[in-house]
Amino acid sequence: MTSRAIELRVAGVVFALLAVLFVGFPEIDLAASRVFYHDGKWAFSGGNWPLFELLYRGTPRVGQALLVILAGGLLLGTIKRLSWLHARRTTFGFLLAAALLGPVLLVDATLKDGWHRARPATVAEFNGPLKFTPAFVPTDQCPKNCSFVSGHVATAAFVMAFGWLGAPAVRRRWLLASLATATLLAVVRMTAGGHFLSDTIFAWFATYFSLWLTEWAFRRLKWLPPSDK
């Protein structure tokens, strides 16, 4: 079994165990959010932490800019005279497809708008009008752009894509970088009452498994060579 196959199996097991944990013990989400909620206020509110404000405002714009860059690279890569871009057109296509499938379609268009989970700042446990519901339980508490899962964290997690097709050591470094950036954005969103802990954890997995699906499709279509890593 290759190192990548082992990695996928481990990730699948961890995902399943965490899903069972948060569904079986949803109070974990409430307890984690209470860490950042004191005297009726969230730790990060009203732009009181400039760095967090920059990360909150800037992450979606970085994601949008990345989509434009990848689309431009793919388009320019069709021009043979631009040899550097032409040689990497498949990589640009892979990254663009993975970004669209994961953070855009799965996270923003499907989960956030389809699960209708209320955000921490809006649930009764934190003086809001809505009902708290566990992760993975569809509800009707939020009409659009809801809590499950975090778009900011999914976007930050996409850092892993830049080493996805590389050698095992390179891949591991980018996966670790992804965990670090996703954790940072998770803290940013949780301190503002924007997301529960489970929203941030499963946002990382949404990006991770979307990259696996994109790679599988590209190899199936023979746009990428078979992997032996």
N, CA, C and O of each residue as an XYZ file, in Angstrom:
916
protein
N       0.844     -1.192      0.000
C       0.000      0.000      0.000
C       0.885      1.251      0.000
O       1.842      1.337      0.770
N       0.567      2.208     -0.856
C       1.377      3.418     -0.958
C       1.136      4.332      0.238
O       0.152      4.191      0.964
N       2.063      5.276      0.424
C       1.935      6.224      1.538
C       0.677      7.077      1.402
O       0.058      7.444      2.401
N       0.302      7.389      0.161
C      -0.884      8.212     -0.049
C      -2.152      7.428      0.262
O      -3.114      7.988      0.788
N      -2.160      6.125     -0.060
C      -3.315      5.295      0.269
C      -3.477      5.169      1.779
O      -4.594      5.199      2.296
N      -2.366      5.030      2.476
C      -2.407      4.971      3.942
C      -2.933      6.291      4.504
O      -3.760      6.311      5.416
N      -2.441      7.380      3.947
C      -2.887      8.707      4.395
C      -4.398      8.857      4.237
O      -5.073      9.341      5.145
N      -4.927      8.446      3.091
C      -6.359      8.575      2.842
C      -7.165      7.728      3.824
O      -8.199      8.171      4.324
N      -6.699      6.520      4.099
C      -7.411      5.660      5.041
C      -7.402      6.253      6.445
O      -8.418      6.233      7.141
N      -6.271      6.773      6.851
C      -6.179      7.401      8.175
C      -7.113      8.603      8.252
O      -7.825      8.782      9.240
N      -7.107      9.425      7.203
C      -7.980     10.595      7.177
C      -9.450     10.188      7.244
O     -10.246     10.831      7.929
N      -9.808      9.117      6.531
C     -11.182      8.639      6.556
C     -11.606      8.176      7.937
O     -12.716      8.464      8.383
N     -10.715      7.455      8.616
C     -11.016      6.982      9.970
C     -11.153      8.152     10.935
O     -12.079      8.186     11.746
N     -10.239      9.105     10.850
C     -10.301     10.281     11.731
C     -11.581     11.066     11.479
O     -12.248     11.502     12.418
N     -11.917     11.244     10.206
C     -13.160     11.944      9.857
C     -14.375     11.245     10.474
O     -15.226     11.893     11.083
N     -14.449      9.928     10.312
C     -15.596      9.174     10.828
C     -15.690      9.267     12.346
O     -16.778      9.455     12.890
N     -14.560      9.137     13.029
C     -14.562      9.211     14.488
C     -14.993     10.595     14.972
O     -15.759     10.716     15.928
N     -14.498     11.628     14.310
C     -14.875     12.991     14.701
C     -16.357     13.249     14.424
O     -17.036     13.902     15.216
N     -16.853     12.736     13.304
C     -18.267     12.919     12.982
C     -19.142     12.275     14.050
O     -20.106     12.885     14.513
N     -18.811     11.041     14.447
C     -19.562     10.357     15.499
C     -19.470     11.134     16.810
O     -20.459     11.254     17.533
N     -18.288     11.660     17.116
C     -18.079     12.405     18.358
C     -18.961     13.651     18.426
O     -19.619     13.896     19.437
N     -18.972     14.438     17.346
C     -19.719     15.696     17.382
C     -21.224     15.479     17.276
O     -22.002     16.273     17.804
N     -21.638     14.415     16.602
C     -23.079     14.117     16.550
C     -23.540     13.537     17.893
O     -24.618     13.877     18.382
N     -22.724     12.664     18.482
C     -23.085     12.042     19.745
C     -22.974     12.966     20.939
O     -23.726     12.838     21.905
N     -22.022     13.910     20.869
C     -21.801     14.830     21.987
C     -21.756     16.277     21.465
O     -20.699     16.907     21.479
N     -22.889     16.795     21.009
C     -22.916     18.139     20.416
C     -22.545     19.245     21.389
O     -22.206     20.351     20.970
N     -22.608     18.951     22.703
C     -22.240     19.974     23.686
C     -20.777     20.380     23.581
O     -20.383     21.415     24.118
N     -19.966     19.575     22.893
C     -18.562     19.960     22.666
C     -18.501     21.279     21.913
O     -17.685     22.144     22.231
N     -19.358     21.431     20.922
C     -19.391     22.677     20.160
C     -19.741     23.865     21.051
O     -19.112     24.919     20.962
N     -20.729     23.697     21.898
C     -21.143     24.793     22.781
C     -20.034     25.128     23.780
O     -19.773     26.300     24.050
N     -19.394     24.112     24.319
C     -18.317     24.340     25.284
C     -17.148     25.077     24.634
O     -16.568     25.974     25.245
N     -16.797     24.707     23.402
C     -15.690     25.372     22.703
C     -16.033     26.831     22.416
O     -15.173     27.704     22.535
N     -17.272     27.099     22.042
C     -17.671     28.474     21.748
C     -17.710     29.331     23.008
O     -17.415     30.525     22.954
N     -18.072     28.733     24.142
C     -18.140     29.500     25.395
C     -16.781     30.052     25.812
O     -16.705     31.048     26.531
N     -15.720     29.411     25.366
C     -14.374     29.904     25.677
C     -14.192     31.334     25.180
O     -13.445     32.111     25.774
N     -14.876     31.681     24.089
C     -14.690     32.988     23.458
C     -15.850     33.955     23.715
O     -15.924     35.021     23.103
N     -16.744     33.579     24.613
C     -17.939     34.391     24.867
C     -17.997     34.772     26.344
O     -18.126     33.907     27.210
N     -17.901     36.078     26.625
C     -17.893     36.556     28.011
C     -18.716     37.834     28.129
O     -18.616     38.736     27.297
N     -19.519     37.893     29.164
C     -20.311     39.087     29.470
C     -21.148     39.541     28.274
O     -21.282     40.735     28.009
N     -21.702     38.572     27.565
C     -22.575     38.892     26.448
C     -21.868     39.352     25.193
O     -22.514     39.855     24.274
N     -20.536     39.190     25.129
C     -19.779     39.630     23.962
C     -18.812     38.539     23.513
O     -18.338     37.733     24.314
N     -18.532     38.537     22.210
C     -17.539     37.637     21.655
C     -16.169     38.295     21.712
O     -16.054     39.516     21.603
N     -15.137     37.486     21.880
C     -13.781     38.018     22.049
C     -13.370     38.920     20.891
O     -12.771     39.976     21.095
N     -13.699     38.491     19.666
C     -13.390     39.302     18.484
C     -14.700     39.898     17.984
O     -15.533     39.197     17.411
N     -14.872     41.180     18.203
C     -16.109     41.841     17.788
C     -15.829     43.316     17.515
O     -15.025     43.957     18.191
N     -16.518     43.827     16.506
C     -16.380     45.248     16.193
C     -15.015     45.658     15.694
O     -14.644     46.827     15.797
N     -14.245     44.701     15.144
C     -12.922     45.046     14.624
C     -11.904     45.362     15.694
O     -10.947     46.092     15.438
N     -12.094     44.820     16.907
C     -11.196     45.153     18.010
C      -9.816     44.520     17.886
O      -8.878     44.964     18.548
N      -9.674     43.507     17.062
C      -8.370     42.882     16.816
C      -8.021     43.071     15.339
O      -8.533     42.336     14.494
N      -7.163     44.035     15.010
C      -6.886     44.362     13.598
C      -6.406     43.176     12.764
O      -6.813     43.031     11.611
N      -5.552     42.332     13.324
C      -5.042     41.194     12.553
C      -6.190     40.237     12.200
O      -6.281     39.762     11.068
N      -7.050     39.961     13.159
C      -8.178     39.081     12.901
C      -9.129     39.711     11.889
O      -9.696     39.018     11.044
N      -9.299     41.023     11.980
C     -10.160     41.722     11.024
C      -9.586     41.597      9.616
O     -10.322     41.380      8.653
N      -8.263     41.736      9.504
C      -7.601     41.595      8.203
C      -7.788     40.186      7.647
O      -8.088     40.020      6.464
N      -7.615     39.182      8.486
C      -7.773     37.795      8.038
C      -9.224     37.503      7.667
O      -9.491     36.811      6.685
N     -10.152     38.029      8.448
C     -11.573     37.804      8.173
C     -11.979     38.431      6.847
O     -12.643     37.794      6.029
N     -11.577     39.679      6.638
C     -11.946     40.376      5.405
C     -11.132     39.899      4.203
O     -11.633     39.833      3.080
N      -9.863     39.567      4.464
C      -8.963     39.288      3.351
C      -9.028     37.890      2.787
O      -8.771     37.699      1.598
N      -9.365     36.900      3.605
C      -9.345     35.514      3.134
C     -10.257     35.270      1.939
O      -9.810     34.656      0.970
N     -11.519     35.718      1.953
C     -12.351     35.505      0.764
C     -11.800     36.181     -0.479
O     -11.925     35.651     -1.583
N     -11.190     37.350     -0.307
C     -10.635     38.066     -1.458
C      -9.405     37.357     -2.013
O      -9.185     37.332     -3.224
N      -8.611     36.784     -1.123
C      -7.474     35.984     -1.579
C      -7.970     34.778     -2.367
O      -7.401     34.434     -3.403
N      -9.030     34.135     -1.878
C      -9.609     32.999     -2.590
C     -10.125     33.385     -3.957
O      -9.916     32.658     -4.929
N     -10.800     34.525     -4.045
C     -11.309     34.996     -5.332
C     -10.169     35.331     -6.293
O     -10.230     35.022     -7.483
N      -9.130     35.967     -5.754
C      -7.976     36.300     -6.589
C      -7.287     35.037     -7.096
O      -6.815     34.992     -8.232
N      -7.234     34.017     -6.249
C      -6.605     32.756     -6.654
C      -7.369     32.121     -7.803
O      -6.755     31.588     -8.727
N      -8.692     32.166     -7.766
C      -9.490     31.610     -8.858
C      -9.180     32.324    -10.171
O      -9.067     31.685    -11.217
N      -9.045     33.642    -10.114
C      -8.735     34.415    -11.315
C      -7.348     34.050    -11.839
O      -7.158     33.880    -13.044
N      -6.382     33.931    -10.928
C      -5.011     33.589    -11.326
C      -4.959     32.198    -11.960
O      -4.312     32.002    -12.989
N      -5.641     31.242    -11.342
C      -5.627     29.872    -11.879
C      -6.328     29.802    -13.229
O      -5.863     29.115    -14.139
N      -7.445     30.510    -13.361
C      -8.147     30.533    -14.644
C      -7.290     31.197    -15.710
O      -7.245     30.744    -16.854
N      -6.611     32.273    -15.330
C      -5.715     32.944    -16.270
C      -4.547     32.073    -16.668
O      -4.159     32.040    -17.836
N      -3.975     31.356    -15.689
C      -2.868     30.456    -15.989
C      -3.282     29.334    -16.915
O      -2.535     28.949    -17.815
N      -4.493     28.803    -16.687
C      -4.987     27.739    -17.554
C      -5.218     28.252    -18.971
O      -4.886     27.574    -19.944
N      -5.779     29.431    -19.085
C      -6.047     30.008    -20.402
C      -4.749     30.316    -21.147
O      -4.609     29.977    -22.322
N      -3.810     30.954    -20.466
C      -2.535     31.286    -21.095
C      -1.709     30.032    -21.388
O      -0.877     30.024    -22.294
N      -1.951     28.970    -20.605
C      -1.217     27.728    -20.815
C      -1.542     27.045    -22.128
O      -0.823     26.141    -22.554
N      -2.618     27.468    -22.772
C      -2.945     26.894    -24.079
C      -2.067     27.476    -25.186
O      -2.052     26.969    -26.307
N      -1.334     28.547    -24.861
C      -0.449     29.183    -25.850
C       0.932     28.522    -25.781
O       1.637     28.673    -24.783
N       1.312     27.815    -26.800
C       2.552     27.046    -26.767
C       3.789     27.918    -26.644
O       4.803     27.490    -26.092
N       3.711     29.131    -27.151
C       4.882     30.015    -27.067
C       5.209     30.383    -25.627
O       6.359     30.690    -25.311
N       4.215     30.355    -24.756
C       4.461     30.606    -23.336
C       4.834     29.277    -22.681
O       4.027     28.665    -21.981
N       6.060     28.851    -22.920
C       6.474     27.482    -22.607
C       6.303     27.127    -21.127
O       5.864     26.022    -20.807
N       6.640     28.040    -20.233
C       6.548     27.732    -18.804
C       5.097     27.467    -18.409
O       4.808     26.505    -17.697
N       4.197     28.311    -18.868
C       2.783     28.135    -18.559
C       2.198     26.937    -19.306
O       1.370     26.203    -18.767
N       2.630     26.752    -20.535
C       2.119     25.641    -21.348
C       2.453     24.295    -20.711
O       1.644     23.367    -20.733
N       3.652     24.203    -20.146
C       4.077     22.954    -19.526
C       3.306     22.656    -18.246
O       3.268     21.513    -17.788
N       2.698     23.680    -17.676
C       2.002     23.512    -16.390
C       0.489     23.695    -16.507
O      -0.194     23.891    -15.502
N      -0.030     23.631    -17.724
C      -1.465     23.879    -17.896
C      -2.322     22.840    -17.170
O      -3.400     23.167    -16.674
N      -1.853     21.593    -17.104
C      -2.615     20.569    -16.394
C      -2.659     20.864    -14.895
O      -3.681     20.649    -14.243
N      -1.547     21.354    -14.356
C      -1.521     21.712    -12.937
C      -2.485     22.848    -12.651
O      -3.212     22.814    -11.658
N      -2.493     23.866    -13.524
C      -3.440     24.975    -13.360
C      -4.882     24.448    -13.430
O      -5.736     24.862    -12.646
N      -5.140     23.552    -14.354
C      -6.474     22.980    -14.481
C      -6.875     22.186    -13.252
O      -8.013     22.272    -12.791
N      -5.939     21.413    -12.724
C      -6.215     20.623    -11.520
C      -6.538     21.527    -10.338
O      -7.522     21.308     -9.632
N      -5.712     22.538    -10.124
C      -5.925     23.444     -8.995
C      -7.237     24.215     -9.130
O      -7.961     24.396     -8.152
N      -7.535     24.661    -10.339
C      -8.781     25.389    -10.553
C      -9.988     24.489    -10.317
O     -10.948     24.893     -9.661
N      -9.942     23.274    -10.847
C     -11.055     22.344    -10.662
C     -11.251     22.007     -9.189
O     -12.383     21.933     -8.713
N     -10.153     21.802     -8.466
C     -10.243     21.473     -7.040
C     -10.801     22.640     -6.235
O     -11.593     22.441     -5.314
N     -10.388     23.855     -6.581
C     -10.896     25.042     -5.876
C     -12.388     25.225     -6.115
O     -13.135     25.567     -5.198
N     -12.815     24.998     -7.347
C     -14.241     25.138     -7.662
C     -15.065     24.028     -7.011
O     -16.163     24.280     -6.515
N     -14.543     22.813     -7.011
C     -15.288     21.695     -6.440
C     -15.391     21.797     -4.925
O     -16.454     21.549     -4.356
N     -14.281     22.165     -4.261
C     -14.267     22.173     -2.803
C     -14.823     23.427     -2.166
O     -16.001     23.456     -1.812
N     -14.010     24.476     -2.006
C     -14.482     25.684     -1.329
C     -15.691     26.352     -1.983
O     -16.517     26.937     -1.282
N     -15.813     26.279     -3.303
C     -16.916     26.981     -3.972
C     -18.190     26.141     -3.996
O     -19.202     26.542     -3.421
N     -18.156     24.965     -4.663
C     -19.380     24.197     -4.863
C     -19.799     23.402     -3.625
O     -20.949     23.489     -3.192
N     -18.877     22.630     -3.056
C     -19.243     21.795     -1.918
C     -19.524     22.632     -0.673
O     -20.544     22.449     -0.008
N     -18.609     23.554     -0.365
C     -18.747     24.315      0.881
C     -19.776     25.429      0.755
O     -20.795     25.418      1.445
N     -19.511     26.395     -0.127
C     -20.374     27.576     -0.185
C     -21.749     27.293     -0.780
O     -22.763     27.721     -0.231
N     -21.788     26.579     -1.893
C     -23.061     26.396     -2.597
C     -23.904     25.252     -2.043
O     -25.130     25.280     -2.151
N     -23.258     24.243     -1.449
C     -24.010     23.063     -1.003
C     -24.196     23.021      0.509
O     -25.327     23.059      0.994
N     -23.105     22.944      1.256
C     -23.223     22.767      2.701
C     -23.738     24.025      3.402
O     -24.709     23.960      4.155
N     -23.099     25.157      3.160
C     -23.483     26.371      3.874
C     -24.922     26.787      3.573
O     -25.625     27.270      4.460
N     -25.357     26.606      2.349
C     -26.717     26.997      1.979
C     -27.714     25.859      2.093
O     -28.921     26.088      2.011
N     -27.227     24.622      2.282
C     -28.121     23.482      2.307
C     -28.389     22.893      3.681
O     -29.420     22.254      3.892
N     -27.459     23.104      4.627
C     -27.616     22.510      5.959
C     -28.407     23.411      6.907
O     -29.052     22.925      7.836
N     -28.357     24.722      6.672
C     -29.153     25.708      7.418
C     -28.846     25.717      8.920
O     -29.728     25.989      9.734
N     -27.621     25.425      9.274
C     -27.240     25.438     10.698
C     -26.991     26.872     11.174
O     -26.268     27.633     10.531
N     -27.591     27.221     12.293
C     -27.421     28.568     12.845
C     -26.006     28.764     13.366
O     -25.381     27.830     13.867
N     -25.513     29.977     13.243
C     -24.183     30.310     13.751
C     -24.225     30.476     15.273
O     -25.283     30.760     15.835
N     -23.074     30.299     15.944
C     -23.062     30.432     17.410
C     -23.670     31.740     17.917
O     -24.416     31.740     18.896
N     -23.356     32.839     17.260
C     -23.828     34.142     17.731
C     -25.337     34.295     17.646
O     -25.896     35.239     18.205
N     -26.011     33.368     16.944
C     -27.455     33.508     16.760
C     -28.268     32.463     17.516
O     -29.494     32.451     17.400
N     -27.626     31.583     18.288
C     -28.381     30.538     18.978
C     -28.735     30.972     20.399
O     -28.112     31.871     20.965
N     -29.746     30.317     20.959
C     -30.280     30.708     22.262
C     -29.237     30.621     23.377
O     -29.267     31.410     24.321
N     -28.321     29.667     23.267
C     -27.289     29.507     24.308
C     -26.388     30.720     24.424
O     -25.732     30.914     25.447
N     -26.351     31.541     23.377
C     -25.550     32.769     23.405
C     -26.434     33.987     23.143
O     -26.051     34.931     22.452
N     -27.640     33.925     23.726
C     -28.591     35.041     23.697
C     -29.105     35.375     22.304
O     -29.465     36.521     22.032
N     -29.139     34.381     21.421
C     -29.693     34.580     20.088
C     -31.101     34.014     19.990
O     -31.592     33.402     20.938
N     -31.755     34.214     18.848
C     -33.142     33.767     18.691
C     -33.309     32.356     18.120
O     -34.424     31.836     18.088
N     -32.218     31.732     17.671
C     -32.330     30.470     16.944
C     -31.940     29.272     17.792
O     -31.399     29.412     18.889
N     -32.227     28.091     17.258
C     -31.989     26.843     17.968
C     -30.645     26.245     17.559
O     -30.305     26.202     16.377
N     -29.895     25.790     18.544
C     -28.637     25.086     18.276
C     -28.930     23.681     17.767
O     -29.787     22.984     18.311
N     -28.216     23.265     16.723
C     -28.337     21.905     16.188
C     -26.937     21.316     15.997
O     -25.993     22.057     15.724
N     -26.790     19.995     16.137
C     -25.471     19.368     15.979
C     -24.985     19.416     14.530
O     -25.761     19.645     13.602
N     -23.716     19.199     14.369
C     -23.139     19.055     13.032
C     -23.760     17.844     12.346
O     -24.149     16.877     13.001
N     -23.848     17.910     11.016
C     -24.370     16.827     10.170
C     -25.880     16.612     10.303
O     -26.420     15.668      9.726
N     -26.555     17.466     11.047
C     -28.009     17.356     11.182
C     -28.653     18.513     10.422
O     -28.627     19.645     10.905
N     -29.232     18.259      9.240
C     -29.892     19.345      8.500
C     -31.027     19.946      9.324
O     -31.729     19.236     10.043
N     -31.196     21.259      9.211
C     -32.207     21.945     10.000
C     -32.816     23.068      9.176
O     -32.632     23.120      7.960
N     -33.536     23.960      9.827
C     -34.180     25.079      9.137
C     -33.930     26.394      9.865
O     -34.727     27.327      9.763
N     -32.824     26.466     10.600
C     -32.591     27.607     11.469
C     -31.932     28.806     10.790
O     -31.910     29.900     11.353
N     -31.400     28.611      9.600
C     -30.682     29.698      8.917
C     -31.016     29.624      7.427
O     -30.881     28.558      6.825
N     -31.449     30.729      6.822
C     -31.887     30.657      5.421
C     -30.757     30.565      4.404
O     -30.914     29.902      3.379
N     -29.614     31.217      4.661
C     -28.553     31.298      3.647
C     -27.230     31.661      4.309
O     -27.201     32.338      5.336
N     -26.111     31.191      3.692
C     -24.772     31.499      4.193
C     -24.663     31.147      5.671
O     -24.399     32.007      6.512
N     -24.868     29.885      5.969
C     -25.013     29.435      7.351
C     -23.700     28.915      7.933
O     -22.623     29.141      7.380
N     -23.815     28.216      9.056
C     -22.637     27.908      9.857
C     -21.848     26.691      9.391
O     -20.620     26.683      9.472
N     -22.535     25.666      8.905
C     -21.864     24.401      8.584
C     -21.634     24.287      7.072
O     -22.609     24.173      6.328
N     -20.395     24.312      6.591
C     -19.137     24.438      7.318
C     -18.541     25.835      7.079
O     -19.182     26.680      6.455
N     -17.333     26.078      7.566
C     -16.726     27.398      7.437
C     -16.058     27.611      6.079
O     -15.151     26.870      5.699
N     -16.516     28.625      5.358
C     -15.898     28.955      4.076
C     -14.502     29.516      4.237
O     -13.622     29.248      3.419
N     -14.290     30.302      5.301
C     -12.953     30.854      5.549
C     -11.938     29.737      5.782
O     -10.837     29.766      5.232
N     -12.312     28.759      6.594
C     -11.387     27.662      6.897
C     -11.163     26.791      5.669
O     -10.038     26.357      5.419
N     -12.212     26.530      4.901
C     -12.058     25.731      3.687
C     -11.106     26.412      2.709
O     -10.300     25.752      2.054
N     -11.204     27.740      2.616
C     -10.312     28.491      1.736
C      -8.879     28.429      2.238
O      -7.953     28.219      1.455
N      -8.691     28.612      3.548
C      -7.348     28.543      4.126
C      -6.759     27.148      3.972
O      -5.558     26.997      3.748
N      -7.603     26.130      4.092
C      -7.135     24.749      3.970
C      -6.644     24.428      2.567
O      -5.870     23.490      2.379
N      -7.089     25.203      1.579
C      -6.717     24.918      0.193
C      -5.214     25.072     -0.043
O      -4.712     24.683     -1.097
N      -4.505     25.624      0.910
C      -3.043     25.698      0.826
C      -2.450     24.323      0.522
O      -1.429     24.222     -0.158
N      -3.084     23.273      1.022
C      -2.555     21.921      0.805
C      -2.477     21.566     -0.678
O      -1.681     20.711     -1.067
N      -3.282     22.203     -1.495
C      -3.333     21.862     -2.918
C      -2.011     22.113     -3.626
O      -1.701     21.443     -4.612
N      -1.224     23.072     -3.136
C       0.003     23.443     -3.836
C       1.100     22.393     -3.707
O       2.079     22.430     -4.452
N       0.951     21.469     -2.782
C       1.902     20.360     -2.712
C       1.246     19.029     -2.949
O       1.864     17.985     -2.742
N      -0.008     19.046     -3.383
C      -0.802     17.819     -3.485
C      -0.189     16.796     -4.431
O      -0.192     15.601     -4.135
N       0.330     17.246     -5.553
C       0.866     16.337     -6.567
C       2.374     16.156     -6.450
O       2.991     15.534     -7.315
N       2.968     16.688     -5.400
C       4.412     16.627     -5.245
C       4.893     15.338     -4.592
O       4.111     14.428     -4.319
N       6.178     15.286     -4.352
C       6.782     14.145     -3.667
C       6.231     14.059     -2.245
O       5.740     15.056     -1.716
N       6.306     12.870     -1.611
C       5.727     12.705     -0.268
C       6.182     13.752      0.741
O       5.363     14.261      1.507
N       7.476     14.087      0.758
C       7.962     15.076      1.719
C       7.355     16.454      1.449
O       6.984     17.170      2.380
N       7.259     16.814      0.182
C       6.658     18.094     -0.188
C       5.185     18.110      0.185
O       4.679     19.089      0.732
N       4.514     17.027     -0.115
C       3.089     16.911      0.204
C       2.839     17.066      1.700
O       1.918     17.772      2.113
N       3.660     16.405      2.507
C       3.495     16.487      3.964
C       3.680     17.907      4.457
O       2.938     18.354      5.333
N       4.652     18.629      3.917
C       4.884     20.009      4.355
C       3.683     20.894      4.054
O       3.299     21.725      4.876
N       3.090     20.719      2.874
C       1.932     21.533      2.513
C       0.696     21.128      3.302
O      -0.145     21.977      3.602
N       0.568     19.860      3.642
C      -0.533     19.429      4.497
C      -0.410     20.047      5.883
O      -1.405     20.488      6.458
N       0.795     20.081      6.420
C       1.022     20.715      7.725
C       0.750     22.214      7.648
O       0.165     22.793      8.564
N       1.177     22.840      6.551
C       0.900     24.269      6.370
C      -0.603     24.514      6.306
O      -1.104     25.508      6.831
N      -1.312     23.600      5.658
C      -2.767     23.702      5.563
C      -3.409     23.608      6.941
O      -4.313     24.380      7.261
N      -2.951     22.676      7.748
C      -3.485     22.543      9.105
C      -3.237     23.818      9.911
O      -4.087     24.241     10.695
N      -2.067     24.424      9.713
C      -1.741     25.642     10.451
C      -2.619     26.814     10.020
O      -3.167     27.518     10.868
N      -2.757     27.029      8.715
C      -3.572     28.149      8.241
C      -5.049     27.932      8.566
O      -5.756     28.878      8.912
N      -5.511     26.693      8.455
C      -6.909     26.395      8.779
C      -7.173     26.621     10.267
O      -8.225     27.139     10.641
N      -6.221     26.234     11.115
C      -6.380     26.449     12.557
C      -6.453     27.936     12.883
O      -7.267     28.359     13.703
N      -5.606     28.719     12.243
C      -5.625     30.161     12.468
C      -6.980     30.757     12.095
O      -7.549     31.537     12.859
N      -7.492     30.395     10.929
C      -8.789     30.926     10.504
C      -9.920     30.371     11.361
O     -10.935     31.041     11.553
N      -9.760     29.163     11.873
C     -10.768     28.610     12.777
C     -10.871     29.460     14.042
O     -11.969     29.746     14.521
N      -9.735     29.853     14.566
C      -9.737     30.705     15.759
C     -10.364     32.058     15.447
O     -11.145     32.581     16.242
N     -10.025     32.628     14.291
C     -10.604     33.911     13.883
C     -12.127     33.830     13.858
O     -12.802     34.719     14.376
N     -12.666     32.786     13.268
C     -14.115     32.674     13.132
C     -14.803     32.295     14.440
O     -15.904     32.772     14.718
N     -14.175     31.451     15.238
C     -14.789     31.058     16.503
C     -14.799     32.196     17.517
O     -15.747     32.319     18.293
N     -13.771     33.019     17.525
C     -13.726     34.134     18.476
C     -14.770     35.195     18.170
O     -15.085     36.022     19.026
N     -15.309     35.179     16.954
C     -16.347     36.139     16.575
C     -17.751     35.549     16.673
O     -18.734     36.231     16.385
N     -17.845     34.287     17.077
C     -19.149     33.635     17.116
C     -19.672     33.295     15.742
O     -20.874     33.103     15.559
N     -18.772     33.220     14.767
C     -19.186     32.941     13.399
C     -19.321     31.471     13.086
O     -20.072     31.089     12.187
N     -18.586     30.624     13.832
C     -18.627     29.184     13.554
C     -18.375     28.383     14.816
O     -17.687     28.822     15.737
N     -18.953     27.201     14.827
C     -18.658     26.235     15.879
C     -17.363     25.496     15.538
O     -16.885     25.542     14.405
N     -16.812     24.818     16.537
C     -15.588     24.050     16.333
C     -15.769     23.019     15.223
O     -14.891     22.867     14.373
N     -16.890     22.315     15.221
C     -17.119     21.292     14.193
C     -17.196     21.903     12.799
O     -16.775     21.271     11.830
N     -17.722     23.115     12.679
C     -17.777     23.784     11.373
C     -16.381     23.950     10.793
O     -16.176     23.809      9.587
N     -15.433     24.249     11.657
C     -14.071     24.517     11.182
C     -13.329     23.216     10.879
O     -12.601     23.129      9.890
N     -13.512     22.211     11.726
C     -12.830     20.927     11.506
C     -13.285     20.287     10.194
O     -12.459     19.839      9.398
N     -14.583     20.247      9.977
C     -15.084     19.546      8.797
C     -14.957     20.388      7.527
O     -15.092     19.866      6.420
N     -14.698     21.683      7.683
C     -14.350     22.499      6.519
C     -13.003     22.053      5.955
O     -12.827     21.982      4.739
N     -12.054     21.751      6.844
C     -10.752     21.246      6.383
C     -10.933     19.928      5.637
O     -10.343     19.727      4.575
N     -11.737     19.043      6.185
C     -11.967     17.753      5.522
C     -12.696     17.925      4.189
O     -12.457     17.164      3.252
N     -13.576     18.913      4.100
C     -14.282     19.159      2.835
C     -13.296     19.485      1.730
O     -13.414     18.985      0.611
N     -12.321     20.327      2.049
C     -11.288     20.663      1.071
C     -10.401     19.460      0.772
O     -10.069     19.192     -0.383
N     -10.026     18.751      1.809
C      -9.141     17.587      1.648
C      -9.762     16.526      0.740
O      -9.124     16.076     -0.212
N     -10.982     16.129      1.022
C     -11.618     15.079      0.221
C     -11.982     15.575     -1.180
O     -12.039     14.784     -2.121
N     -12.225     16.868     -1.321
C     -12.485     17.423     -2.652
C     -11.239     17.317     -3.530
O     -11.344     17.067     -4.731
N     -10.081     17.505     -2.943
C      -8.841     17.357     -3.698
C      -8.640     15.902     -4.123
O      -8.196     15.636     -5.240
N      -8.962     14.975     -3.247
C      -8.874     13.565     -3.621
C      -9.816     13.246     -4.777
O      -9.438     12.534     -5.708
N     -11.024     13.762     -4.723
C     -11.996     13.498     -5.781
C     -11.544     14.116     -7.100
O     -11.684     13.506     -8.160
N     -11.003     15.323     -7.028
C     -10.508     15.980     -8.240
C      -9.352     15.192     -8.847
O      -9.296     14.997    -10.061
N      -8.439     14.744     -8.004
C      -7.312     13.953     -8.507
C      -7.799     12.651     -9.137
O      -7.328     12.257    -10.204
N      -8.744     11.987     -8.472
C      -9.281     10.738     -9.026
C      -9.872     10.976    -10.416
O      -9.649     10.186    -11.333
N     -10.623     12.059    -10.565
C     -11.242     12.363    -11.857
C     -10.189     12.664    -12.917
O     -10.299     12.204    -14.053
N      -9.178     13.430    -12.549
C      -8.129     13.782    -13.510
C      -7.344     12.547    -13.949
O      -6.983     12.425    -15.119
N      -7.080     11.637    -13.018
C      -6.348     10.419    -13.389
C      -7.251      9.488    -14.206
O      -6.785      8.819    -15.128
N      -8.516      9.449    -13.870
C      -9.470      8.627    -14.616
C      -9.564      9.102    -16.063
O      -9.665      8.295    -16.987
N      -9.530     10.417    -16.248
C      -9.600     10.996    -17.587
C      -8.239     11.037    -18.274
O      -8.117     11.489    -19.412
N      -7.205     10.554    -17.555
C      -5.823     10.510    -18.050
C      -5.263     11.903    -18.317
O      -4.406     12.087    -19.182
N      -5.762     12.883    -17.560
C      -5.163     14.219    -17.589
C      -3.964     14.293    -16.660
O      -3.146     15.207    -16.759
N      -3.864     13.315    -15.746
C      -2.713     13.136    -14.896
C      -2.246     11.696    -15.046
O      -3.074     10.807    -15.243
N      -0.926     11.438    -14.958
C      -0.434     10.058    -15.051
C      -0.795      9.275    -13.803
O      -1.080      9.880    -12.770
N      -0.793      7.934    -13.862
C      -1.064      7.121    -12.664
C      -0.083      7.448    -11.555
O       1.088      7.734    -11.807
N      -0.567      7.405    -10.336
C       0.288      7.725     -9.186
C       0.890      6.453     -8.608
O       0.207      5.436     -8.482
N       2.186      6.514     -8.252
C       2.836      5.369     -7.605
C       3.434      5.768     -6.260
O       4.283      5.067     -5.710
N       2.966      6.932     -5.731
C       3.550      7.439     -4.488
C       2.792      6.902     -3.279
O       3.139      7.221     -2.142
